[in-house]
């Protein structure tokens, strides 16, 4: 909280000058009165400015002493806290907590938001902030900025000080506790009498006495004199900085003045308190503790140790149960083998160590009960489920989960091994099928049917054998498809590769069947053509034997003139007339009408050259 200054400001001075209750005088008296009031106001303002300057310097050094822990530093207390970033870092260092991340940006609204986050954190720490708003800090208000830093010092440096007196063990806090601590530590130093945090520190003996009380090897206190205040202050500040590592928040001229600033001195003295509190305390009170108390403390330590070990063991059991109860396994044989190896390592290495800790807990609990019984104290009863029986029940649940994990792992291992064997079988079969398909595609792609009818007929028989072989091979292709489907149903990890190979085999199989169908069609056409050629050869031979050819072959046609002159007959009618002619003798073998017609046309062509052109 920013404390209101006791000094009179301009408004107060003006109010006093315009006080109507005082009789209005004139002349010299009025002039002297007005001058004295103005001098008083200017003096008050000068003292206030001097005090603010000392506080600014002290608070700046104090802030930097803490910001140095996070590698930060401010140059001007009023300006460098305006964006809220350094203020946030300072509060994080002092509280050990993480504040909301400052908003990026240098605009006023960003600064207001960052400072507001810091002030909100202070409110959550039950720090009362009166008349201090984020806009005051952003605007660089000197008084309120100093007041905010002083409030932070009170909350995080002075408020934690608590001193218990040996008389009534009355608990004090804050400034009174710090003053009491200073009085206790300087007791016995005749020239040191600390009653406040202002004038009692001007001669520097109080600072030297605090250091000498805890580190007499650093200062020859008997050689110090009250008259040499500057030397005393400089010596104390230098030793504190060089030997104790305390930041030099003050300079001798800041303390050796008519009105030392109380807040600045408190800020510096509290750093002494925190430093010396961390040093090893004298074991004075420990000598007053009797054997019973020592046994109680020892028993309490053992109890704390038991509870800590029990908590750790129970936490380990619960975490282990959660881990081994997870039935999600790796989707590969190698992964499952690694999981099984890790499980075996747990069973043979990690678990035996925890089992030994479980036995040690039983021994430790027996030791606790024995010590308490020897001190006539009540037996210790573990709470929060930390009884030995509770640990045993948790251990039984662990072993049950462990058994289930082992069974599930072995089942999964068998399944993965089966899938791996299926994959190997699939790869072997697909390799053979691929080779067979390639070979048969090569065979059916060849059209070497021969150049005569016997060769083509032999090629047809061979093709029929190939067709039969391919038809019988379809079941083997189906085996590949079944293997791929089984692995896909079982979730094989490399199923994409399997399906790709299956689709490739099916594609090659479909291509082979298309090639077979096309080859058969070409072969049938070739066979029909060869048969036609054969029939023509037979007809020509018959014509030569029966002298059917006309004059172009050197023979006389046996056909009657009436047929030879029949220009109006169609080819089919002509063929029928020739076959009915009594002197015509058909060939002694079966020929198609088209072949016979062609041969007759050849015979008639000598007499009617255009017969072959008849539609």
Buried (B, 14 or more C-beta within 10 A) or exposed (E): BBEEEEEBBEEEBEEEEEEEEEEEEEEEEEEEEEEEBEEEBEEBBEEBEBBBEBBBBBBBBBBBBBBEEEEBEBEEBBEBBBBBBBBBBBBBBBBEEEBEEBBEEEEEEBBBBBBBBBBBBBEEBEBEBEEBBBBBBBBBBBBBBBBBBBBBBBBBBBBBBEBEEEEEEEEBEBBEBBBBBBBEBBEEBEEBEBEEBBBBBBBBBBBBBBBBBEBEEBBEBEEBEEEBBBEBBBBBBEBBEEEBEBBBBBBBEBBBBEEBBBBBBBBBBBBBBEBBEEEEEEEEEEEEEEEEEEBBEEBEEBBEEBBEBBEEBBEBBEEBBEEBBEEEBBBBBEBBBEBBEEBEEBEEEEBEEBEEBBEEBEEBBEEBBEBBEEBEBEEBEBEEEBBBEBBEEBBEBBEEBBEEBBEBBEEBBEBBEBBBEBBEBBBEBBEEBBEBBEEBBEBBEEEEBEEEBEBBBEBBEEBEEBBEEBEEBEEEBEEBBEBBEBBBEBEBBEBEEBBEBBEBBBEBBEEBBEBBEEBBEEBEEBBEEBBBEBBBEBBBEBBEEBBBBBEEBEBEBEBBEEBBEBEEBEBEEBBEBBEEEEEBEEBEEEBEEEBBBBBBBBBBBBBBEEBEEEE
